[in-house]
Amino acid sequence: MLDVPVESTYVWLGLAVVSASVFGLALRVPASPPPDATRAAQTVDGVASSPYEASGRHPLDADEIRLGRDRIGLRTDGGAAHAAFAFESVVPALGSDRLRAVLRGRPPRAVFEDRAAFAAALEAARTREPRWQPAPETLLVRRVTWGEVNATLVGA
């Protein structure tokens, strides 16, 4: 009467396997959702749509950013999110110190020799291949016009 039935051993073994599987799945679920790239893109589009010079800021809660001329990507441990820009005048200013100075408020004529040099720097930044890099705490956006040369700079 005190013997353990053979079936109960298999039930306990099956229960242990199922429990370990559920525990493994729970560990793989990310602790937080991916960052909101759509709101960052909307901030950029809001500044880019202005007919005048304008600027904007958007706080980021991402570990990495991938900024191109037509889209933004944000990545955390919770995953990655991407969003496209509605306007084509967006220029990533993450790889150029001179464009970054203009993004932060300096006039283009104080940083560049002439409009041609400014236009060349904008074109070089537009054609640079986007790559993942550490994300800033705040995304800066500035619409700049110097004569017929205009662009929406985005960066940190």
N, C-alpha and C positions, 0 to 999 in steps of 0.2 A: 503494500500500500504506500510506502514512502518512496518508491522509485519515481524518478523523473521520466515522464513519457518522452520518447524520442522526438515527437513532433514539436514539443515546447522548445527544445534546443534550436531547431530550425527557425521557429518563430522569433526567438530572441536574437538570433544571428541576423535574420532579415530585418528586424527592427533596428539593430545597430547599423546596418548598411544604409538603410533609408535615412536614419538620423544623421549619419555622417554626410550623406549627399545633400540633405537640406542645409546643414551647417556650412558646407562648402559653397553652396549657392548664395547663402546670406553673406558670406565674406566677399563675394565677387560683386555684389550690388554697390554702386558708388555711393559715397556718403553724402554727396551734394549733386545738384543738377548741373548740367553744363552752363557756362556763362551765357548771357543774353547778348548776342552779336547784333540782333535786329535793332535794339534800342540804340546801340552805338552807331549803326549805319543810319538810323533816322536822325541822329544829331548831326552827322556829316552832311546828310542831304538837306537838312534845315539851313545850314550855313551855306552850302553850295547853291541853293536856290535863290539866295538873296541877290538882288541886282546891284547891291552896294557892298563895300567892304564890311565884313562881319566876322565875328569869332564866336566860338562856343567851347564848352568843356563837357566831358562825360566821364564820370567815375567808372573805373574798370575793376572787376573782381576776378581777374584772370591771371594765370601764371605766365602764359605766353600769348603773343599776338603775331598774326601774319597779316600784313597790310599790303594790299596791292592797289592798283589804280581803279579797279572795278569791284573789289570786295574786301571784306574784313573777316578774319578768322580769330577766334578766341579759344583758348584751351586751358582746362584745369584737370585735376584728377577725376572729376566727374564726367569728363568728355570734352568734345570740341563742338563749336557752333560756328556757322558761317552765314554771312548776309551780304547781299549785293548792294552797291550804290546805285541810285537812280540817275546820277549825273556823271558825265564823262570828264569833268574838269578836275577830278580828285588827283592829288599828287602826294604820295607817301614821302614824308620828310624825315624818315628814320635813319637814312644812310648819309645825310649831308649836314655838316655842321652849319654851313651858310644858310641852307633852307630852314634848318631848325631855328636859327637866330631870327629869321623872318617870321616863322611860325609863332615864336614867343613874343613878337611885338615890334621888332626893329623894322624900319622901312626898307624895302628892297634896294632903293638907291643908296642907302648907307652901307649895304653889304656887298652889292655887286657893282662892277665898273659901269655897266650900261644895261639897257634892256635886252640886248642880244645875249649877254652873259647870263642874265636872269632866265631868259627863255631856254638857253642851252642847259642850264642846271635843272630846270623843270622837265625838259625832255629826257635828260639822263635819268632822273628820278622815276619818271613814268615807265621807262623801259627796263628798269632794274627788276630782276626776278625776285618775287617776294619769298621770304623764308621765315620760319618760326624764330622768334627771339623773345627775351624777357619782356613782359608787359609792364607798362608804367601804371602808376596808381590812377592817373587821369589822362584821358585822351584829349589832346588839344586840336582844335580845328580853326582855321583862319582863311577867309576869302580875301585874296590880295589882287589888286589891279595896279599895273604900272604902264600907263599908255594903253596900247592894244594887247599887252600881255597880261593875262589873268589866269588865276588858278585857285583851287581850294587845297591848301596844305593841311595835312593830317599827320599827327605824330605825338611826340612827348616833349 
